[in-house]
């Protein structure tokens, strides 16, 4: 009985069995090589491998640095999509840790999604700001969001910090400067 409980606890702690995952990746890579030699299409990853991708993405999304984003499902989807797209790059001869390899892929997919969403939020913010001639729209939004400060309002409404806005505006200025440079004609 105690052994069963200990096994259950270990399986909860390690939601992906790295040795089994590696074995499945090696088998899939062998199938991939055979298909390439025969000139056939790339075989899909096995159900087990796909399940591992899903588990890794879902667990990573529960980490404190990712948990509060409202577009978490999109992040998970991006992570899984990237794993499937780049699974063929995993080399079992270089690494025996597919869990770590695919966790990194998912992590960076999450970061890219967050950046895209921040950019879209910034665009929405700028549209409201540019069309808010008398300043009442932003003030109304701020009051109706229950925000006491402008920073809180930005965070609640657009998931942006004032620092994010400053960075975006600097990028915008740089793009405008680059666009105004005269072109050298030879």
Contact map, one row per residue, 1 for C-alpha under 8 A:
111110000000000000000000000000000000000000000000000000000000000000000000000000000000000000000000000000000000000000000000000000000000000000000000000000000000000000000000000000000000000000
111111000000000000000000000000000000000000000000000000000000000000000000000000000000000000000000000000000000000000000000000000000000000000000000000000000000000000000000000000000000000000
111111100000000000000000000000000000000000000000000000000000000000000000000000000000000000000000000000000000000000000000000000000000000000000000000000000000000000000000000000000000000000
111111110000000000000000000000000000000000000000000000000000000000000000000000000000000000000000000000000000000000000000000000000000000000000000000000000000000000000000000000000000000000
111111111000000000000000000000000000000000000000000000000000000000000000000000000000000000000000000000000000000000000000000000000000000000000000000000000000000000000000000000000000000000
011111111100000000000000000000000000000000000000000000000000000000000000000000000000000000000000000000000000000000000000000000000000000000000000000000000000000000000000000000000000000000
001111111110000000000000000000000000000000000000000000000000000000000000000000000000000000000000000000000000000000000000000000000000000000000000000000000000000000000000000000000000000000
000111111111000000000000000000000000000000000000000000000000000000000000000000000000000000000000000000000000000000000000000000000000000000000000000000000000000000000000000000000000000000
000011111111100000000000000000000000000000000000000000000000000000000000000000000000000000000000000000000000000000000000000000000000000000000000000000000000000000000000000000000000000000
000001111111110000000000000000000000000000000000000000000000000000000000000000000000000000000000000000000000000000000000000000000000000000000000000000000000000000000000000000000000000000
000000111111111000000000000000000000000000000000000000000000000000000000000000000000000000000000000000000000000000000000000000000000000000000000000000000000000000000000000000000000000000
000000011111111000000000000000000000000000000000000000000000000000000000000000000000000000000000000000000000000000000000000000000000000000000000000000000000000000000000000000000000000000
000000001111111000000000000000000000000000000000000000000000000000000000000000000000000000000000000000000000000000000000000000000000000000000000000000000000000000000000000000000000000000
000000000111111110000000000000000000000000000000000000000000000000000000000000000000000000000000000000000000000000000000000000000000000000000000000000000000000000000000000000000000000000
000000000011111110000000000000000000000000000000000000100000000000000000000000000000000000000000000000000000000000000000000000000000000000000000000000000000000000000000000000000000000000
000000000000011111001000000000000000000000000000000100110000000000000000000000000000000000000000001000000000000000000000000000000000000000000000000000000000000000000000000000000000000000
000000000000011111111000000000000000000000000000000000000000000000000000000000000000000000000000000000000000000000000000000000000000000000000000000000000000000000000000000000000000000000
000000000000000111111100000000000000000000000000000000000000000000000000000000000000000000000000111000000000000000000000000000000000000000000000000000000000000000000000000000000000000000
000000000000000011111110000000000000000000000000000000000000000000000000000000000000000000000000000000000000000000000000000000000000000000000000000000000000000000000000000000000000000000
000000000000000011111111000000000000000000000000000000000000000000000000000000000000000000000000000000000000000000000000000000000000000000000000000000000000000000000000000000000000000000
000000000000000111111111100000000000000000000001100100000000000000000000000000000000000000000000011000000000000000000000000000000000000000000000000000000000000000000000000000000000000000
000000000000000001111111110000000000000000000000000000000000000000000000000000000000000000010001110000000000000000000000000000000000000000000000000000000000000000000000000000000000000000
000000000000000000111111111000000000000000000000000000000000000000000000000000000000000000000000000000000000000000000000000000000000000000000000000000000000000000000000000000000000000000
000000000000000000011111111100000000000000000101100000000000000000000000000000000000000000000000000000000000000000000000000000000000000000000000000000000000000000000000000000000000000000
000000000000000000001111111110000000000000000000100000000000000000000000000000000000000000010000010000000000000000000000000000000000000000000000000000000000000000000000000000000000000000
000000000000000000000111111111000000000000000000000000000000000000000000000000000000000000010000000000000000000000000000000000000000000000000000000000000000000000000000000000000000000000
000000000000000000000011111111100000000000000000000000000000000000000000000000000000000000000000000000000000000000000000000000000000000000000000000000000000000000000000000000000000000000
000000000000000000000001111111110000000000101100000000000000000000000000000000000000000000000000000000000000000000000000000000000000000000000000000000000000000000000000000000000000000000
000000000000000000000000111111111000000000000000000000000000000000000000000000000000000100000000000000000000000000000000000000000000000000000000000000000000000000000000000000000000000000
000000000000000000000000011111111100000000000000000000000000000000000000000000000000000000000000000000000000000000000000000000000000000000000000000000000000000000000000000000000000000000
000000000000000000000000001111111110000000100000000000000000000000000000000000000000000000000000000000000000000000000000000000000000000000000000000000000000000000000000000000000000000000
000000000000000000000000000111111111000001100000000000000000000000000000000000000000000100000000000000000000000000000000000000000000000000000000000000000000000000000000000000000000000000
000000000000000000000000000011111111100000000000000000000000000000000000000000000000000000000000000000000000000000000000000000000000000000000000000000000000000000000000000000000000000000
000000000000000000000000000001111111110000000000000000000000000000000000000000000000000000000000000000000000000000000000000000000000000000000000000000000000000000000000000000000000000000
000000000000000000000000000000111111111111100000000000000000000000000000000000000000000000000000000000000000000000000000000000000000000000000000000000000000000000000000000000000000000000
000000000000000000000000000000011111111111000000000000000000000000000000000000000000000000000000000000000000000000000000000000000000000000000000000000000000000000000000000000000000000000
000000000000000000000000000000001111111100000000000000000000000000000000000000000000000000000000000000000000000000000000000000000000000000000000000000000000000000000000000000000000000000
000000000000000000000000000000000111111100000000000000000000000000000000000000000000000000000000000000000000000000000000000000000000000000000000000000000000000000000000000000000000000000
000000000000000000000000000000000011111110000000000000000000000000000000000000000000000000000000000000000000000000000000000000000000000000000000000000000000000000000000000000000000000000
000000000000000000000000000000000011111111000000000000000000000000000000000000000000000000000000000000000000000000000000000000000000000000000000000000000000000000000000000000000000000000
000000000000000000000000000000000011001111100000000000000000000000000000000000000000000000000000000000000000000000000000000000000000000000000000000000000000000000000000000000000000000000
000000000000000000000000000000010011000111110000000000000000000000000000000000000000000000000000000000000000000000000000000000000000000000000000000000000000000000000000000000000000000000
000000000000000000000000000100110010000011111000000000000000000000000000000000000000000000000000000000000000000000000000000000000000000000000000000000000000000000000000000000000000000000
000000000000000000000000000000000000000001111100000000000000000000000000000000000000000000000000000000000000000000000000000000000000000000000000000000000000000000000000000000000000000000
000000000000000000000000000100000000000000111110110000000000000000000000000000000001000000000000000000000000000000000000000000000000000000000000000000000000000000000000000000000000000000
000000000000000000000001000100000000000000011111110000000000000000000000000000000000000000000000000000000000000000000000000000000000000000000000000000000000000000000000000000000000000000
000000000000000000000000000000000000000000001111111000000000000000000000000000000000000000000000000000000000000000000000000000000000000000000000000000000000000000000000000000000000000000
000000000000000000001001000000000000000000000111111100000000000000000000000000000000000000000000000000000000000000000000000000000000000000000000000000000000000000000000000000000000000000
000000000000000000001001100000000000000000001111111110000000000000000000000000000000000000000000000000000000000000000000000000000000000000000000000000000000000000000000000000000000000000
000000000000000000000000000000000000000000001111111111000000000000000000000000000001000000000000000000000000000000000000000000000000000000000000000000000000000000000000000000000000000000
000000000000000000000000000000000000000000000011111111100000000000000000000000000000000000000000000000000000000000000000000000000000000000000000000000000000000000000000000000000000000000
000000000000000100001000000000000000000000000001111111110000000000000000000000000000000000000000000000000000000000000000000000000000000000000000000000000000000000000000000000000000000000
000000000000000000000000000000000000000000000000111111111000000000000000000000010010000000000000000001000000000000000000000000000000000000000000000000000000000000000000000000000000000000
000000000000000000000000000000000000000000000000011111111100000000000000000100010000000000000000000000000000000000000000000000000000000000000000000000000000000000000000000000000000000000
000000000000001100000000000000000000000000000000001111111110000000000000000000000000000000000000000000000000000000000000000000000000000000000000000000000000000000000000000000000000000000
000000000000000100000000000000000000000000000000000111111111000000000000000000000000000000000000001001100100000000000000000000000000000000000000000000000000000000000000000000000000000000
000000000000000000000000000000000000000000000000000011111111100000000000000100110000000000000000000000100100000000000000000000000000000000000000000000000000000000000000000000000000000000
000000000000000000000000000000000000000000000000000001111111110000000000000100000000000000000000000000000000000000000000000000000000000000000000000000000000000000000000000000000000000000
000000000000000000000000000000000000000000000000000000111111111000000000000000000000000000000000000000000000000000000000000000000000000000000000000000000000000000000000000000000000000000
000000000000000000000000000000000000000000000000000000011111111001000000000000000000000000000000000000100010000000000000000000000000000000000000000000000000000000000000000000000000000000
000000000000000000000000000000000000000000000000000000001111111001100001001100000000000000000000000000000000000000000000000000000000000000000000000000000000000000000000000000000000000000
000000000000000000000000000000000000000000000000000000000111111101100000000000000000000000000000000000000000000000000000000000000000000000000000000000000000000000000000000000000000000000
000000000000000000000000000000000000000000000000000000000011111111100000000000000000000000000000000000000000000000000000000000000000000000000000000000000000000000000000000000000000000000
000000000000000000000000000000000000000000000000000000000000011111110000000000000000000000000000000000000000000000000000000000000000000000000000000000000000000000000000000000000000000000
000000000000000000000000000000000000000000000000000000000000001111110000000000000000000000000000000000000000000000000000000000000000000000000000000000000000000000000000000000000000000000
000000000000000000000000000000000000000000000000000000000001111111111001000000000000000000000000000000000000000000000000000000000000000000000000000000000000000000000000000000000000000000
000000000000000000000000000000000000000000000000000000000000111111111001000000000000000000000000000000000000000000000000000000000000000000000000000000000000000000000000000000000000000000
000000000000000000000000000000000000000000000000000000000000000111111101000000000000000000000000000000000000000000000000000000000000000000000000000000000000000000000000000000000000000000
000000000000000000000000000000000000000000000000000000000000000001111111000000000000000000000000000000000000000000000000000000000000000000000000000000000000000000000000000000000000000000
000000000000000000000000000000000000000000000000000000000000000000011111100000000000000000000000000000000000000000000000000000000000000000000000000000000000000000000000000000000000000000
000000000000000000000000000000000000000000000000000000000000000000001111111000000000000000000000000000000000000000000000000000000000000000000000000000000000000000000000000000000000000000
000000000000000000000000000000000000000000000000000000000000100001111111111100000000000000000000000000000000000000000000000000000000000000000000000000000000000000000000000000000000000000
000000000000000000000000000000000000000000000000000000000000000000000111111110000000000000000000000000000000000000000000000000000000000000000000000000000000000000000000000000000000000000
000000000000000000000000000000000000000000000000000000000000000000000011111111000000000000000000000000000000000010000000000000000000000000000000000000000000000000000000000000000000000000
000000000000000000000000000000000000000000000000000000000000100000000011111111100000000000000000000000000000110011000000000000000000000000000000000000000000000000000000000000000000000000
000000000000000000000000000000000000000000000000000001001100100000000001111111110000000000000000000000000100010000000000000000000000000000000000000000000000000000000000000000000000000000
000000000000000000000000000000000000000000000000000000000000000000000000111111111000000000000000000000000000000000000000000000000000000000000000000000000000000000000000000000000000000000
000000000000000000000000000000000000000000000000000000000000000000000000011111111100000000000000000000000100110010000000000000000000000000000000000000000000000000000000000000000000000000
000000000000000000000000000000000000000000000000000000001000000000000000001111111110000000000000000000001110110000000000000000000000000000000000000000000000000000000000000000000000000000
000000000000000000000000000000000000000000000000000011001000000000000000000111111111000000000000000000000100000000000000000000000000000000000000000000000000000000000000000000000000000000
000000000000000000000000000000000000000000000000000000000000000000000000000011111111100000000000000000000000000000000000000000000000000000000000000000000000000000000000000000000000000000
000000000000000000000000000000000000000000000000000000000000000000000000000001111111110000000000000000001100100000000000000000000000000000000000000000000000000000000000000000000000000000
000000000000000000000000000000000000000000000000000010000000000000000000000000111111111000000000000001001100000000000000000000000000000000000000000000000000000000000000000000000000000000
000000000000000000000000000000000000000000001000010000000000000000000000000000011111111000000000000000000000000000000000000000000000000000000000000000000000000000000000000000000000000000
000000000000000000000000000000000000000000000000000000000000000000000000000000001111111100000000000000000000000000000000000000000000000000000000000000000000000000000000000000000000000000
000000000000000000000000000000000000000000000000000000000000000000000000000000000111111111000000000000000000000000000000000000000000000000000000000000000000000000000000000000000000000000
000000000000000000000000000000000000000000000000000000000000000000000000000000000011111111000000000000000000000000000000000000000000000000000000000000000000000000000000000000000000000000
000000000000000000000000000010010000000000000000000000000000000000000000000000000000111111100000000000000000000000000000000000000000000000000000000000000000000000000000000000000000000000
000000000000000000000000000000000000000000000000000000000000000000000000000000000000011111100000000000000000000000000000000000000000000000000000000000000000000000000000000000000000000000
000000000000000000000000000000000000000000000000000000000000000000000000000000000000011111110000010010000000000000000000000000000000000000000000000000000000000000000000000000000000000000
000000000000000000000000000000000000000000000000000000000000000000000000000000000000000111111110000000000000000000000000000000000000000000000000000000000000000000000000000000000000000000
000000000000000000000100110000000000000000000000000000000000000000000000000000000000000001111111110000000000000000000000000000000000000000000000000000000000000000000000000000000000000000
000000000000000000000000000000000000000000000000000000000000000000000000000000000000000000111111000000000000000000000000000000000000000000000000000000000000000000000000000000000000000000
000000000000000000000000000000000000000000000000000000000000000000000000000000000000000000111111000000000000000000000000000000000000000000000000000000000000000000000000000000000000000000
000000000000000000000000000000000000000000000000000000000000000000000000000000000000000000111111110000000000000000000000000000000000000000000000000000000000000000000000000000000000000000
000000000000000000000100000000000000000000000000000000000000000000000000000000000000000000011111110000000000000000000000000000000000000000000000000000000000000000000000000000000000000000
000000000000000001000100000000000000000000000000000000000000000000000000000000000000000000010011111110000000000000000000000000000000000000000000000000000000000000000000000000000000000000
000000000000000001001100100000000000000000000000000000000000000000000000000000000000000001010011111111000000000000000000000000000000000000000000000000000000000000000000000000000000000000
000000000000000101001000000000000000000000000000000000010000000000000000000000000000000000000000111111100000000000000000000000000000000000000000000000000000000000000000000000000000000000
000000000000000000000000000000000000000000000000000000000000000000000000000000000000000000000000111111110000000000000000000000000000000000000000000000000000000000000000000000000000000000
000000000000000000000000000000000000000000000000000000000000000000000000000000000000000001000000111111111000000000000000000000000000000000000000000000000000000000000000000000000000000000
000000000000000000000000000000000000000000000000000010010000000000000000000000000010000000000000011111111100000000000000000000000000000000000000000000000000000000000000000000000000000000
000000000000000000000000000000000000000000000000000000011001000000000000000000000000000000000000001111111110000000000000000000000000000000000000000000000000000000000000000000000000000000
000000000000000000000000000000000000000000000000000000000000000000000000000000000000000000000000000111111111000000000000000000000000000000000000000000000000000000000000000000000000000000
000000000000000000000000000000000000000000000000000000000000000000000000000000100110000000000000000011111111100000000000000000000000000000000000000000000000000000000000000000000000000000
000000000000000000000000000000000000000000000000000000011000000000000000000101110110000000000000000001111111110000000000000000000000000000000000000000000000000000000000000000000000000000
000000000000000000000000000000000000000000000000000000000001000000000000000000100000000000000000000000111111111000000000000000000000000000000000000000000000000000000000000000000000000000
000000000000000000000000000000000000000000000000000000000000000000000000000000000000000000000000000000011111111100000000000000000000000000000000000000000000000000000000000000000000000000
000000000000000000000000000000000000000000000000000000000000000000000000001001100100000000000000000000001111111110000000000000000000000000000000000000000000000000000000000000000000000000
000000000000000000000000000000000000000000000000000000000000000000000000001101100000000000000000000000000111111111000000000000000000000000000000000000000000000000000000000000000000000000
000000000000000000000000000000000000000000000000000000000000000000000000000000000000000000000000000000000011111111100000000000000000000000000000000000000000000000000000000000000000000000
000000000000000000000000000000000000000000000000000000000000000000000000000000000000000000000000000000000001111111110000000000000000000000000000000000000000000000000000000000000000000000
000000000000000000000000000000000000000000000000000000000000000000000000011001000000000000000000000000000000111111111000000000000000000000000000000000000000000000000000000000000000000000
000000000000000000000000000000000000000000000000000000000000000000000000001000000000000000000000000000000000011111111100000000000000000000000000000000000000000000000000000000000000000000
000000000000000000000000000000000000000000000000000000000000000000000000000000000000000000000000000000000000001111111110000000000000000000000000000000000000000000000000000000000000000000
000000000000000000000000000000000000000000000000000000000000000000000000000000000000000000000000000000000000000111111111000000000000000000000000000000000000000000000000000000000000000000
000000000000000000000000000000000000000000000000000000000000000000000000000000000000000000000000000000000000000011111111100000000000000000000000000000000000000000000000000000000000000000
000000000000000000000000000000000000000000000000000000000000000000000000000000000000000000000000000000000000000001111111110000000000000000000000000000000000011100010000000000000000000000
000000000000000000000000000000000000000000000000000000000000000000000000000000000000000000000000000000000000000000111111111000000000000000000000000000000000000000000001000000000000000000
000000000000000000000000000000000000000000000000000000000000000000000000000000000000000000000000000000000000000000011111111100000000000000000000000000000000000000000000000000000000000000
000000000000000000000000000000000000000000000000000000000000000000000000000000000000000000000000000000000000000000001111111110000000000000000000000000000000011100000000000000000000000000
000000000000000000000000000000000000000000000000000000000000000000000000000000000000000000000000000000000000000000000111111111000000000000000000000000000000010100001001000000000000000000
000000000000000000000000000000000000000000000000000000000000000000000000000000000000000000000000000000000000000000000011111111100000000000000000000000000000000000000000000000000000000000
000000000000000000000000000000000000000000000000000000000000000000000000000000000000000000000000000000000000000000000001111111110000000000000000000000000000010000000000000000000000000000
000000000000000000000000000000000000000000000000000000000000000000000000000000000000000000000000000000000000000000000000111111111000000000000000000000000000010000000000000000000000000000
000000000000000000000000000000000000000000000000000000000000000000000000000000000000000000000000000000000000000000000000011111111100000000000000000000000000000000000000000000000000000000
000000000000000000000000000000000000000000000000000000000000000000000000000000000000000000000000000000000000000000000000001111111110000000000000000000000000000000000000000000000000000000
000000000000000000000000000000000000000000000000000000000000000000000000000000000000000000000000000000000000000000000000000111111111000011000000000000000000000000000000000000000000000000
000000000000000000000000000000000000000000000000000000000000000000000000000000000000000000000000000000000000000000000000000011111111101001000000000000000000000000000000000000000000000000
000000000000000000000000000000000000000000000000000000000000000000000000000000000000000000000000000000000000000000000000000001111111100000000000000000000000000000000000000000000000000000
000000000000000000000000000000000000000000000000000000000000000000000000000000000000000000000000000000000000000000000000000000111111100000000000000000000000000000000000000000000000000000
000000000000000000000000000000000000000000000000000000000000000000000000000000000000000000000000000000000000000000000000000000011111111111000000000000000000000000000000000000000000000000
000000000000000000000000000000000000000000000000000000000000000000000000000000000000000000000000000000000000000000000000000000001111111100000000000000000000000000000000000000000000000000
000000000000000000000000000000000000000000000000000000000000000000000000000000000000000000000000000000000000000000000000000000000001111110000000000000000000000000000000000000000000000000
000000000000000000000000000000000000000000000000000000000000000000000000000000000000000000000000000000000000000000000000000000001001111111100000000000000000000000000000000000000000000000
000000000000000000000000000000000000000000000000000000000000000000000000000000000000000000000000000000000000000000000000000000000001111111110000000000000000000000000000000000000000000000
000000000000000000000000000000000000000000000000000000000000000000000000000000000000000000000000000000000000000000000000000000010001011111111000000000000000000000000000000000000000000000
000000000000000000000000000000000000000000000000000000000000000000000000000000000000000000000000000000000000000000000000000000011001001111111100000000000000000000000000000000000000000000
000000000000000000000000000000000000000000000000000000000000000000000000000000000000000000000000000000000000000000000000000000000000001111111110000000000000000000000000000000000000000000
000000000000000000000000000000000000000000000000000000000000000000000000000000000000000000000000000000000000000000000000000000000000000111111111000000000000000000000000000000000000000000
000000000000000000000000000000000000000000000000000000000000000000000000000000000000000000000000000000000000000000000000000000000000000011111111100000001000000000000000000000000000000000
000000000000000000000000000000000000000000000000000000000000000000000000000000000000000000000000000000000000000000000000000000000000000001111111111101001000000000000000000000000000000000
000000000000000000000000000000000000000000000000000000000000000000000000000000000000000000000000000000000000000000000000000000000000000000111111111100000000000000000000000000000000000000
000000000000000000000000000000000000000000000000000000000000000000000000000000000000000000000000000000000000000000000000000000000000000000011111111000000000000000000000000000000000000000
000000000000000000000000000000000000000000000000000000000000000000000000000000000000000000000000000000000000000000000000000000000000000000001111111000001001100000000000000000000000000000
000000000000000000000000000000000000000000000000000000000000000000000000000000000000000000000000000000000000000000000000000000000000000000000111111100001000000000000000000000000000000000
000000000000000000000000000000000000000000000000000000000000000000000000000000000000000000000000000000000000000000000000000000000000000000000111111111011001000000000000000000000000000000
000000000000000000000000000000000000000000000000000000000000000000000000000000000000000000000000000000000000000000000000000000000000000000000110011111011000000000000000000000000000000000
000000000000000000000000000000000000000000000000000000000000000000000000000000000000000000000000000000000000000000000000000000000000000000000000001111111000000000000000000000000000000000
000000000000000000000000000000000000000000000000000000000000000000000000000000000000000000000000000000000000000000000000000000000000000000000100001111111100000000000000000000000000000000
000000000000000000000000000000000000000000000000000000000000000000000000000000000000000000000000000000000000000000000000000000000000000000000000000011111110000011000000000000000000000000
000000000000000000000000000000000000000000000000000000000000000000000000000000000000000000000000000000000000000000000000000000000000000000000000001111111111000000000000000000000000000000
000000000000000000000000000000000000000000000000000000000000000000000000000000000000000000000000000000000000000000000000000000000000000000001100111111111111110000000000000000000000000000
000000000000000000000000000000000000000000000000000000000000000000000000000000000000000000000000000000000000000000000000000000000000000000000000000001111111111111000000000000000000000000
000000000000000000000000000000000000000000000000000000000000000000000000000000000000000000000000000000000000000000000000000000000000000000000000000000111111111110000000000000000000000000
000000000000000000000000000000000000000000000000000000000000000000000000000000000000000000000000000000000000000000000000000000000000000000000000101000011111111000000000000000000000000000
000000000000000000000000000000000000000000000000000000000000000000000000000000000000000000000000000000000000000000000000000000000000000000000000100000001111111000000000000000000000000000
000000000000000000000000000000000000000000000000000000000000000000000000000000000000000000000000000000000000000000000100110110000000000000000000000000001111111100000000000000000000000000
000000000000000000000000000000000000000000000000000000000000000000000000000000000000000000000000000000000000000000000100100000000000000000000000000000000111111110000000000000000000000000
000000000000000000000000000000000000000000000000000000000000000000000000000000000000000000000000000000000000000000000100110000000000000000000000000000000110011111111000000000000000000000
000000000000000000000000000000000000000000000000000000000000000000000000000000000000000000000000000000000000000000000000000000000000000000000000000000100110001111111000000000000000000000
000000000000000000000000000000000000000000000000000000000000000000000000000000000000000000000000000000000000000000000000000000000000000000000000000000100100000111111100000000000000000000
000000000000000000000000000000000000000000000000000000000000000000000000000000000000000000000000000000000000000000000000000000000000000000000000000000000000000111111110000000000000000000
000000000000000000000000000000000000000000000000000000000000000000000000000000000000000000000000000000000000000000000100000000000000000000000000000000000000000111111111000000000000000000
000000000000000000000000000000000000000000000000000000000000000000000000000000000000000000000000000000000000000000000000010000000000000000000000000000000000000111111111100000000000000000
000000000000000000000000000000000000000000000000000000000000000000000000000000000000000000000000000000000000000000000000000000000000000000000000000000000000000001111111110000000000000000
000000000000000000000000000000000000000000000000000000000000000000000000000000000000000000000000000000000000000000000000000000000000000000000000000000000000000000111111111000000000000000
000000000000000000000000000000000000000000000000000000000000000000000000000000000000000000000000000000000000000000000010010000000000000000000000000000000000000000011111111100000000000000
000000000000000000000000000000000000000000000000000000000000000000000000000000000000000000000000000000000000000000000000000000000000000000000000000000000000000000001111111110000000000000
000000000000000000000000000000000000000000000000000000000000000000000000000000000000000000000000000000000000000000000000000000000000000000000000000000000000000000000111111111000000000000
000000000000000000000000000000000000000000000000000000000000000000000000000000000000000000000000000000000000000000000000000000000000000000000000000000000000000000000011111111100000000000
000000000000000000000000000000000000000000000000000000000000000000000000000000000000000000000000000000000000000000000000000000000000000000000000000000000000000000000001111111110000000000
000000000000000000000000000000000000000000000000000000000000000000000000000000000000000000000000000000000000000000000000000000000000000000000000000000000000000000000000111111111000000000
000000000000000000000000000000000000000000000000000000000000000000000000000000000000000000000000000000000000000000000000000000000000000000000000000000000000000000000000011111111100000000
000000000000000000000000000000000000000000000000000000000000000000000000000000000000000000000000000000000000000000000000000000000000000000000000000000000000000000000000001111111110000000
000000000000000000000000000000000000000000000000000000000000000000000000000000000000000000000000000000000000000000000000000000000000000000000000000000000000000000000000000111111111000000
000000000000000000000000000000000000000000000000000000000000000000000000000000000000000000000000000000000000000000000000000000000000000000000000000000000000000000000000000011111111100000
000000000000000000000000000000000000000000000000000000000000000000000000000000000000000000000000000000000000000000000000000000000000000000000000000000000000000000000000000001111111100000
000000000000000000000000000000000000000000000000000000000000000000000000000000000000000000000000000000000000000000000000000000000000000000000000000000000000000000000000000000111111100000
000000000000000000000000000000000000000000000000000000000000000000000000000000000000000000000000000000000000000000000000000000000000000000000000000000000000000000000000000000011111110000
000000000000000000000000000000000000000000000000000000000000000000000000000000000000000000000000000000000000000000000000000000000000000000000000000000000000000000000000000000001111111000
000000000000000000000000000000000000000000000000000000000000000000000000000000000000000000000000000000000000000000000000000000000000000000000000000000000000000000000000000000000001111100
000000000000000000000000000000000000000000000000000000000000000000000000000000000000000000000000000000000000000000000000000000000000000000000000000000000000000000000000000000000000111110
000000000000000000000000000000000000000000000000000000000000000000000000000000000000000000000000000000000000000000000000000000000000000000000000000000000000000000000000000000000000011111
000000000000000000000000000000000000000000000000000000000000000000000000000000000000000000000000000000000000000000000000000000000000000000000000000000000000000000000000000000000000001111
000000000000000000000000000000000000000000000000000000000000000000000000000000000000000000000000000000000000000000000000000000000000000000000000000000000000000000000000000000000000000111
